[in-house]
Amino acid sequence: MSDIYDELGVKKLVNCAGTYTIVGGSRMSDESLQAMAEAAHNHVTIREMQAAVHRKIAELTHNEDAVITAGAIVGIYLCMAGCVSKKFGKPLKHISKEEIAKSEVIMFRAHRNPYDRGLELLGVKVVELGYPNNIDIVDEATLENAINDRTVGLLYLPTTNGGWVPPGALEIQKTIDICKKHNIPVVVDAAAQLPPRSNLWRFTEEMGASAVAFSGGKDLRGPQTTGVVLGKTELLRWVNENNFPNYGIGRMHKVGREELAGIYTAVKQYMEVDEEARLAEAEEMVSMFTSAFGPSDAFHFERAYPNEAGQPLPRAKLIIHKDGLQAEGLRDRLYNKERAIFSMVENGFLYVNPYTISMEEANYILDVYKEFNKEEM
């Protein structure tokens, strides 16, 4: 049966790479899609809808407050704008460019990445500490000396168990404790730090960060264009002041009533997910691949843990034996199948990530690899 992708001539993918934005993040549930369709049938006052969704999501995630934004990257942007607003006591539209330019946001160099470019758009000065290596890890004294009367906030990028963030930063709890002593908000960029579900409240309620931003379209399985900011009302009230539909920097980052309904429904469902059952299914998929090939084959798979973002889920890592056989070539062959498989080469290796595939898709991917193995032997 044809669908909109067939009509447009767009290739549909079996995504075994993960919840990457370039392939649409994750799949939404039928319940979330139905909520979005229902929301589209009626007009509401957006501010009333926002207030209701924010209140409900804060309650569900055990936080003081919540704000839905146009993706996690906009959530970080608005959080840092909120830090400036908190410092000056007024919305950003009433703060001069000169005052914004003098405002300082602290970051560890190990945490710099393509997603923090929003700070440049905001116009604040980024004060970088340390280096992305093990030689000179930032200590408490370095952070203390960086804080001054121009400091408005600190942006922190956490990682666990071998994720892609390099070493070099001060440990997160020490960072939060020092900043709290100076009344400096700490904003945590946790866009891809789900699972575990407990991260929804760990950074804020347990560790004391002022705000944390998650992607709505990754593990939460909400609309790809949403972000979920959780945290303390003291900061989030200013995030909301700068957010759509108010005039100012947030006006261009619209989140419609349909998306508000979709992310609310997705968060409700996420709070009911059986994390142990999900992990067991992921381990079963990985085991299918690790047991299918051996040393006499063109390649075999090994269990890799955690996944690319440091999340507590396993992947199957492809180990190539045959001379001349390249991960990039296999990636292209996967993509060129009639039923295309999307994979990514990471540091020279291909992976099968159970994060974004069904059991039927896992079996299909395994059959394709068996086919490739026969061709190479």
C-alpha positions as CSV (number, residue, x, y, z in Angstrom):
1,M,0.0,0.0,0.0
2,S,1.4,3.4,-1.0
3,D,1.9,6.3,1.4
4,I,3.0,9.9,1.4
5,Y,6.7,8.9,1.0
6,D,5.8,6.8,-2.1
7,E,3.9,9.7,-3.5
8,L,6.8,12.0,-3.0
9,G,9.4,9.5,-4.2
10,V,11.2,9.6,-0.8
11,K,13.2,6.5,0.3
12,K,11.9,4.9,3.5
13,L,14.7,3.6,5.8
14,V,15.2,0.9,8.4
15,N,17.1,2.9,10.9
16,C,19.7,0.9,12.8
17,A,21.9,3.9,13.7
18,G,19.9,5.6,16.4
19,T,17.7,8.6,17.1
20,Y,19.6,11.0,14.8
21,T,17.8,14.1,13.7
22,I,18.9,13.6,10.1
23,V,16.6,10.6,9.8
24,G,13.8,12.0,11.9
25,G,14.7,10.9,15.4
26,S,12.4,8.2,16.7
27,R,9.0,6.8,15.8
28,M,5.9,8.4,17.4
29,S,3.2,6.2,19.0
30,D,-0.3,6.0,17.5
31,E,-1.6,7.5,20.8
32,S,0.6,10.6,20.4
33,L,-0.3,11.0,16.7
34,Q,-4.0,10.7,17.6
35,A,-3.6,13.4,20.3
36,M,-1.9,15.7,17.7
37,A,-4.8,15.1,15.2
38,E,-7.4,15.8,17.9
39,A,-5.6,19.1,18.8
40,A,-5.6,20.2,15.2
41,H,-9.4,20.2,15.1
42,N,-9.9,23.1,17.5
43,H,-8.6,26.5,18.3
44,V,-7.3,27.3,21.8
45,T,-5.4,30.1,23.5
46,I,-1.8,29.0,23.1
47,R,-0.7,30.4,26.4
48,E,-3.5,28.5,28.2
49,M,-2.5,25.3,26.4
50,Q,1.2,25.9,27.2
51,A,0.4,26.5,30.9
52,A,-1.6,23.3,31.2
53,V,1.0,21.1,29.3
54,H,3.9,22.7,31.3
55,R,2.1,22.0,34.6
56,K,1.2,18.4,33.7
57,I,4.7,17.6,32.4
58,A,6.4,19.1,35.5
59,E,4.1,16.9,37.7
60,L,4.8,13.8,35.7
61,T,8.6,14.3,35.8
62,H,8.8,15.3,39.5
63,N,10.0,18.8,38.7
64,E,9.0,22.3,39.8
65,D,8.3,23.6,36.3
66,A,8.5,22.7,32.6
67,V,8.7,24.6,29.3
68,I,8.2,23.1,25.8
69,T,10.4,24.6,23.2
70,A,11.1,24.1,19.5
71,G,13.7,21.3,20.0
72,A,16.4,20.9,22.7
73,I,18.7,23.3,21.0
74,V,16.1,26.1,21.3
75,G,15.6,25.0,24.9
76,I,19.3,25.6,25.6
77,Y,19.2,28.9,23.7
78,L,16.1,30.1,25.7
79,C,17.5,28.8,29.0
80,M,20.7,30.9,28.5
81,A,18.5,33.8,27.5
82,G,16.6,33.2,30.7
83,C,19.9,33.4,32.7
84,V,20.5,36.8,31.2
85,S,16.9,37.9,32.0
86,K,17.2,36.6,35.5
87,K,20.4,38.6,36.0
88,F,18.8,41.8,34.8
89,G,15.3,41.1,36.0
90,K,13.5,41.6,32.7
91,P,12.7,39.9,29.4
92,L,15.5,39.9,26.8
93,K,13.7,42.3,24.5
94,H,14.2,45.0,27.2
95,I,18.0,44.3,27.6
96,S,20.4,46.1,25.3
97,K,22.8,44.3,23.0
98,E,25.7,45.9,24.9
99,E,24.4,44.4,28.2
100,I,23.9,41.0,26.6
101,A,27.4,41.1,25.0
102,K,29.0,41.7,28.4
103,S,27.0,38.8,30.0
104,E,29.2,35.8,30.5
105,V,28.3,32.1,30.2
106,I,30.8,29.6,31.5
107,M,31.5,26.4,29.6
108,F,34.2,23.7,29.8
109,R,36.1,23.4,26.6
110,A,35.5,19.6,26.7
111,H,31.8,20.4,26.4
112,R,31.9,22.6,23.3
113,N,30.0,21.1,20.4
114,P,28.0,22.1,17.2
115,Y,24.8,22.4,19.3
116,D,25.9,25.3,21.5
117,R,26.0,27.7,18.5
118,G,22.8,29.2,19.9
119,L,25.0,31.1,22.4
120,E,26.6,33.0,19.5
121,L,23.1,33.9,18.2
122,L,22.2,35.1,21.7
123,G,25.3,37.3,21.7
124,V,26.7,36.5,25.2
125,K,30.4,36.0,25.9
126,V,31.4,32.4,26.3
127,V,34.1,31.9,28.9
128,E,35.9,28.6,28.3
129,L,37.6,26.6,31.0
130,G,40.1,23.7,30.6
131,Y,40.9,21.5,27.7
132,P,39.2,18.3,26.2
133,N,41.7,15.9,27.6
134,N,43.0,14.1,30.7
135,I,46.1,16.3,31.2
136,D,44.6,19.2,33.1
137,I,41.1,18.5,34.4
138,V,39.3,21.7,35.6
139,D,39.2,21.9,39.4
140,E,37.1,23.8,41.8
141,A,39.5,26.7,42.1
142,T,39.5,27.3,38.3
143,L,35.7,27.5,38.3
144,E,35.6,29.7,41.4
145,N,38.0,32.2,39.8
146,A,36.0,32.3,36.5
147,I,32.8,33.5,38.3
148,N,32.4,37.3,38.5
149,D,29.7,39.9,38.5
150,R,29.2,39.5,34.8
151,T,28.5,35.7,35.0
152,V,24.9,34.8,34.2
153,G,25.0,31.1,33.9
154,L,26.9,27.9,33.2
155,L,26.1,25.4,30.4
156,Y,27.0,21.7,31.2
157,L,27.1,18.7,28.9
158,P,27.0,15.5,30.9
159,T,28.0,12.1,29.8
160,T,28.2,8.6,31.3
161,N,29.9,5.3,30.7
162,G,32.0,6.2,27.6
163,G,29.7,8.6,25.7
164,W,31.1,10.9,23.1
165,V,31.9,13.8,25.4
166,P,35.7,14.0,26.1
167,P,37.2,14.3,29.6
168,G,38.5,17.6,30.9
169,A,35.5,19.1,32.8
170,L,34.8,19.5,36.5
171,E,32.5,16.8,37.8
172,I,28.8,17.9,37.5
173,Q,27.9,17.8,41.2
174,K,30.9,19.9,42.2
175,T,30.0,22.3,39.4
176,I,26.4,22.7,40.5
177,D,27.4,23.2,44.2
178,I,29.9,25.9,43.4
179,C,27.5,27.8,41.1
180,K,24.7,27.5,43.6
181,K,26.9,29.2,46.2
182,H,27.2,32.1,43.8
183,N,23.6,32.1,42.7
184,I,24.6,31.1,39.2
185,P,22.1,28.9,37.3
186,V,23.5,25.7,35.8
187,V,21.7,24.6,32.6
188,V,22.3,20.9,31.6
189,D,22.2,19.9,27.9
190,A,20.8,16.4,28.2
191,A,19.3,16.3,24.8
192,A,20.2,12.6,24.3
193,Q,20.5,11.5,27.9
194,L,17.4,9.3,28.0
195,P,17.3,6.5,29.1
196,P,17.3,6.2,32.1
197,R,14.0,7.8,32.8
198,S,15.3,9.0,36.2
199,N,17.5,11.6,34.4
200,L,14.2,13.6,33.9
201,W,14.6,14.6,37.6
202,R,18.1,13.6,38.6
203,F,19.9,16.6,37.3
204,T,17.4,19.1,38.7
205,E,15.7,17.7,41.8
206,E,18.5,15.4,43.0
207,M,21.6,17.3,41.9
208,G,20.3,20.9,42.0
209,A,20.7,22.2,38.4
210,S,18.4,25.1,37.5
211,A,17.3,23.6,34.2
212,V,17.8,20.6,32.0
213,A,16.9,20.3,28.3
214,F,15.9,17.1,26.6
215,S,15.0,16.3,22.9
216,G,11.3,15.6,22.5
217,G,11.9,13.6,19.4
218,K,14.5,11.1,20.6
219,D,13.8,8.6,23.4
220,L,10.7,10.4,24.5
221,R,9.2,9.6,21.1
222,G,7.4,12.9,20.8
223,P,7.3,15.3,17.8
224,Q,10.8,15.8,16.4
225,T,10.4,19.6,16.5
226,T,9.9,19.7,20.3
227,G,12.3,20.0,23.3
228,V,11.4,19.5,27.0
229,V,13.0,21.9,29.5
230,L,12.6,20.9,33.1
231,G,13.7,22.6,36.3
232,K,13.3,25.4,38.8
233,T,10.6,28.0,38.5
234,E,13.1,30.8,39.4
235,L,14.8,30.3,36.0
236,L,12.0,28.7,33.9
237,R,9.7,31.7,34.5
238,W,12.2,33.7,32.5
239,V,12.5,31.0,29.8
240,N,8.8,31.2,29.4
241,E,8.9,35.0,29.2
242,N,11.3,34.8,26.3
243,N,9.5,31.8,24.6
244,F,6.9,31.8,21.9
245,P,4.2,33.2,21.6
246,N,5.7,36.3,23.3
247,Y,7.3,38.8,21.0
248,G,11.1,38.7,21.1
249,I,13.7,36.0,20.4
250,G,11.2,33.2,21.0
251,R,8.6,34.3,18.6
252,M,10.4,32.6,15.6
253,H,10.5,29.3,17.5
254,K,6.9,28.3,17.3
255,V,5.5,25.1,18.9
256,G,1.9,24.5,17.8
257,R,-1.0,23.2,19.7
258,E,-0.6,19.9,17.9
259,E,3.0,19.5,19.0
260,L,2.1,20.5,22.6
261,A,-0.5,17.7,22.6
262,G,1.9,15.2,21.1
263,I,4.8,15.8,23.5
264,Y,2.5,15.8,26.5
265,T,1.1,12.4,25.4
266,A,4.6,11.1,24.7
267,V,5.9,12.0,28.2
268,K,2.8,10.4,29.8
269,Q,3.6,7.2,28.0
270,Y,7.3,7.4,28.7
271,M,6.7,7.5,32.4
272,E,5.0,4.1,32.1
273,V,7.7,2.4,30.0
274,D,9.0,-0.9,31.4
275,E,12.8,-0.2,31.3
276,E,13.8,-3.7,32.3
277,A,11.7,-5.3,29.5
278,R,13.1,-2.8,27.0
279,L,16.7,-3.6,28.0
280,A,16.0,-7.3,27.8
281,E,14.6,-6.9,24.2
282,A,17.7,-4.9,23.3
283,E,20.0,-7.6,24.7
284,E,18.1,-10.2,22.7
285,M,18.5,-8.3,19.5
286,V,22.3,-7.8,20.1
287,S,22.7,-11.5,20.9
288,M,21.1,-12.4,17.6
289,F,24.0,-10.7,15.8
290,T,26.8,-11.7,18.1
291,S,25.9,-15.4,17.8
292,A,25.3,-15.4,14.0
293,F,28.9,-15.1,12.8
294,G,32.3,-16.4,13.8
295,P,36.1,-16.1,13.1
296,S,35.8,-18.0,9.9
297,D,33.3,-15.6,8.4
298,A,34.0,-12.3,6.6
299,F,33.0,-10.5,9.8
300,H,31.4,-11.0,13.2
301,F,29.6,-8.8,15.8
302,E,30.6,-8.0,19.4
303,R,28.4,-6.5,22.1
304,A,29.2,-2.9,22.7
305,Y,28.0,-1.0,25.8
306,P,26.9,1.6,26.3
307,N,25.6,3.2,23.1
308,E,27.0,6.2,21.2
309,A,25.6,8.8,23.6
310,G,26.5,6.9,26.8
311,Q,23.0,5.6,27.3
312,P,22.6,2.3,29.2
313,L,21.6,0.3,26.1
314,P,23.8,-2.2,24.2
315,R,24.6,-2.3,20.5
316,A,26.1,-4.9,18.1
317,K,29.5,-3.7,16.8
318,L,30.7,-5.1,13.4
319,I,34.3,-6.5,13.4
320,I,35.6,-7.1,9.8
321,H,38.0,-9.9,9.1
322,K,38.4,-9.9,5.4
323,D,41.1,-7.8,3.8
324,G,39.8,-5.1,1.6
325,L,36.3,-5.1,3.1
326,Q,35.5,-1.7,4.4
327,A,32.8,-0.4,6.9
328,E,32.0,2.5,4.5
329,G,31.4,0.1,1.6
330,L,29.1,-2.1,3.7
331,R,27.2,1.0,4.9
332,D,26.6,2.0,1.3
333,R,25.5,-1.5,0.3
334,L,23.0,-1.4,3.2
335,Y,21.6,1.9,2.1
336,N,21.3,0.8,-1.5
337,K,19.1,-2.3,-0.7
338,E,15.6,-2.1,-2.1
339,R,14.5,-2.0,1.5
340,A,17.1,0.5,2.6
341,I,19.0,0.2,5.9
342,F,20.5,3.4,7.4
343,S,23.7,2.9,9.4
344,M,26.6,5.2,10.3
345,V,30.3,4.6,10.5
346,E,31.6,5.6,13.9
347,N,35.4,5.7,14.4
348,G,35.7,3.1,11.7
349,F,33.0,0.7,12.9
350,L,29.4,-0.1,11.9
351,Y,26.8,-0.8,14.6
352,V,23.3,-2.2,14.8
353,N,21.5,-0.2,17.4
354,P,18.3,-1.8,18.8
355,Y,17.2,1.6,20.0
356,T,15.2,2.4,16.9
357,I,14.3,-1.0,15.3
358,S,11.6,-3.6,15.8
359,M,12.3,-7.3,16.1
360,E,11.1,-7.8,12.5
361,E,13.6,-5.2,11.3
362,A,16.4,-6.7,13.4
363,N,15.8,-10.1,11.7
364,Y,15.7,-8.3,8.3
365,I,19.1,-6.6,9.0
366,L,20.6,-9.9,10.1
367,D,19.4,-11.6,6.9
368,V,21.1,-8.9,4.9
369,Y,24.4,-9.3,6.8
370,K,24.2,-13.1,6.2
371,E,23.7,-12.4,2.5
372,F,26.8,-10.1,2.5
373,N,28.8,-12.7,4.3
374,K,28.0,-15.4,1.7
375,E,29.0,-13.0,-1.1
376,E,32.4,-12.2,0.6
377,M,33.4,-15.8,1.5
